[in-house]
Amino acid sequence: MISNDSGQYRIEHGVLSYRSAVYGSWRLPISEITLIGEYTNEDGPMSDDYFLVFLSDNEPDWLEASFYGEGRDEVLKELSDILGSKLTCGLAHSTTFMSQVIWPDDKKGKRVFDFQPSGWFKNRQTLAADAKDKRSSEQAVDVNRPSALQPRTKSPQ
């Protein structure tokens, strides 16, 4: 059972995992991570409104995890050590749709997503060109739920 609705982060045997009854669960080998980013939306304070995003050339969609999940700080510290780069999040005070890359260093601060209005209480979110150049195809998802995106999630193995 997951005690925190925002989920739990873990690293075991070179694999980053995230488990959440609300936001889905997935596993990703650290060696396959091509980009780490963060984004915020307008769902707070009633729902999580801050997420970490992980891209991999071996995943057809991005993987995301609530920023508020248990173990986040420890995982970011361990990822910083493994990747040889300090992973610093910077959108904690954002209350609107924003995103930025936090790794790799040559893309740090660039947008992960472009947000475009798409009807009442919706936003269409696509990978920005800065993030997409590590990807094989454009990703787009309509937003129409409290947690923002609906990326593909994996069940823990």
N, C-alpha and C positions, 0 to 999 in steps of 0.2 A: 504494500500500500504506500502511496505517496502522501506524505503529511502536508505538503505545501501545494495548493492548487496551481501555483506557478511552476511547479515541476522541480526536478533535481538534475544537476549536472554531475558527471563523473568522467574520469579518465582511468582506464584499466587496460594494461597490456597494449598500449599504443592506440587505443580506440577511445574517441570521445563519444559519450552517450548522453542522451537527454530523455527523461521520462516525465510525462505529464498526462494526467487523466483529462485535462482540459485542452491542451495544445498539441497533443500527440507525442509519440516517442520515436526515437531514431538512434542509429549508431553510425559513426563515420570514422574510418581510420585516419589518424592525424596526418599521415603521409599523403593522403589524398586531398587535403584541404588546399584550395587554390586562392580563397579569399575569405576574410572574416570582416563582417560589417555590423552596423547597428542601425536601427530605424525606430522612429516614434510615430504614433498616430494620435488621434483625438479621442480615444476611448476612455482615458482616465477621468476621474479617479475611481470609477465604478468597476472598471476592468483593467487588466494589464495593458499598458500603452507604450511599452518599451521592449524591444526584442533584439536579440543577437541573431545574425544570419551567417550561415556557412555555405560556401559554394565549393563544388568539386566537379572536375571534368567527368567523373564516373557517376554522377547523379543527374537525372533529367531535370530536376527542379532544385530550388534552393531549400535548405533545411533551416528552420528557425526555432528559437527557444526564448521563452520569456526571460527578460533581463532580471526579473525578481526571483528566479529559481534558486533553490538551495545549492550551495557549492559553487556558485558562479565565480566568486573572487578567487577561490583556490584553483579552479580550472583555468581562469585567465592567467594566473601567475604561472601555473605549470606550462600552459601553452606558450607564454612569453619565454620561458626558459628553453623549451624545445625548439621554438622558431627563432630564437636569438634576437627577439625584438620585443620591446615593451608594448603590450597591448593596453591602450588607454581609451576608455569610453568617454565620450564628451557630449552626449545629448540628454543628460539627466534632467535638465531644466526645460526641455522642449515640450510644448503642449500642442504641437501641430504636426503635420506630416513632414518629417525630415529624415535623411539617411546619410551615412558616411562610411567609407572604408576605414577599418582600423588596422588591417594587414592585407597585403604586403606593404612594406614601407613606401615603395614607389607609387602607390595609389592612395596612401593615407590621406584622409580628408576629402577625397573625391566622393561623389554621390554613388550610392549603391542602387537606388531606385529613382525613377521619375514618377511623380504623382500627377495624374490629370483628373479633373472633375468628370464624373460619369453618372449624373443623375442625383436625385435627392439622397443624402446620407450615404453616398457611395464615392469611392475613388478607385480609379484604375491604376494599378501599380505595375510598372515594367522595369526590368533591369536597365539601368542607365548604361550608356556606351562605355563609360569608365569601368564598370564591373563586367559588362558583357564580353569584352574582348578575350576573356579567359573561357568563354562558354561557346558551345557549338550552335546554339539557337536562341532566339529571343523568347523570353518568358513573360507572360501577362496573366494577371489574375484580377477578377473583379472583387471589390471589397464590399461585403454586405453582412458582416457579423461583428460582434463586439471585439474580437481579438485581431481584427484587421485582415491579414492574408489567409489564404487557404492553400499553403504549399503541400506538396506530397509529404506524407509522414511515413516513417517505417516503424514497424513493431519491433520491440527488443527481441534479439535472438538468443 
